[in-house]
Amino acid sequence: MSPPAPVRVFHGWRIVAVLAVTETVSWGVLYYAFVVFQVPMGDELGFSPAVLGGAFSLAVLLTGLVSVPVGRWLDARGPRGLMTTGSIVCALLVAAWSQVTSVTGLYLVMAGIGAARAAVLYDPAFAVVIRWFHAKRSTALLAVTVVAGFASTIALPASHALIEALGWRGALLVLAGALAALTVLPHWLVLRAEPADLGMHPDGAEHPPPRHLVEGPPDHGSSVRATAGWALRQPLFRWYAAAFAAQACAVIVVAVHLVPFLLEHGHTAAFAATATGTLGALSVSGRLVLTGAARRIPVGVATAVMFTLQATGVLVLMTAGETVAGAATFVLLFGAGFGVGTIARPVLLAHGFGVARYATLAALMTVLTTVATTTGPFAAGLARTVTGSYSPALVGVLMLCAAATVSLLRATRLAASVTQEAVR
């Protein structure tokens, strides 16, 4: 009697495992580490907080803008060459960062990092997962983001320890080496554009998913402008964009301004820092809750519930923010939805528009979200300066959460009718 054939592991799960590691490293080095390096770098070179903040904002803006051509490339040619090259360029730029001596040099390096990391962060990673999974898509996305959700937890203390031991320039060289070692070869060896490249179907299933969920909308031209024009004419895309841009804006405003708000209301600096840090930690648990809830109710509805919890938390902060209980309740409620948009958006976008041009459409939505997240903190700070109070900013955050909830429910209802029509 011949032995049973060995169970073949679906290659999509190998991709998920690799992306979980490479996203953690990439986010940690290319995004979160800046928080730690700005202080010693500013002290040595005499850069003001405004100069350093401007460099970081420039990188964020360029990441959003470059995501569009990156998305187009992913749809046309796949992730392997792009993400491998992006990892190499990012590692070289982090090494160049260690040699910065002037404001011009810092801005050039951060602009390069911002542009290059568009090829290695969540958007391209999600585009890969979306093509390799259908029925298990939420689980696969969750696996990547739960691990990468600890990027700041790992990167911040590790960066601090390296700076203490080697100085900020030496620490950056070590991080550049770690980034290259842990991302370049994994991307090249494991990433593939889609299951068909290896003779497989999504999820490792015996049969492909329904055609309308794979093919997506018809091609309305080869240019990004043509695709953007088509997408913006679709009510479903507009509702999704409004929902996720509003929620992302609310999240970034809270992340930037919660510490000064709590300090102004009599809380200690230690409590304010802990409360703000807890929001990030709760993003992981929120993603777990969302994925579990989405097995029983539509993803859009489950996400809208989380957005509603955030709005409720803001109301609590507005009315009882001066108490420890009120601030803690806010953190729990707002933190529940802190990271849900990260995994809800790709799932909903792929379900509504298919996977054929997912990366391009996701990139267009990223641009809209980037505009919101770069203007929100400034607007909130301006409101605080003009009025002398954070109350107007909190009202704005409340309205953003409410708008995100309403827009997402409207999109979910519209998506259901579109799916029914497609099935017919």
Buried (B, 14 or more C-beta within 10 A) or exposed (E): EEEEEEEEEBBBBBBBBBBBBBBBBBBBBBBBBBBBBBBBBBEEBEBEEEBBBBBBBBBBBBBBBBBBBBBBBBBEEBBBBBBBBBBBBBBBBBBBBBEBEEBEBBBBBBBBBBBBBBBBBBBBBBBBBBBBBBEBBBBBBBBBBBBBBBBBBBBBEBBBEBBEEEBBBEBBBBBBEBBBEBBBEBBBEBBBBBBEEEEBBBBBBEEBBEEBBBEBBEEBEEEBEEBBEBBEEBEBBBBBBBBBBBBBBBBBBBBBBBBEBBBBBEBEEEBBBBBBBBBBBBBBBBBEBBBEBBEEEBBBBBBBBBBBBBBBBBBBBBEBBEBBEBBBBBBBBBBBBBBBBBBBBBBBBBBBBBBBBBBBBBBBBBBBBBBBBBEBBEBBBEBBEEEEEBEBBBEBBBBBBBBBBBBBBBBBBBBEEBBEEEEE
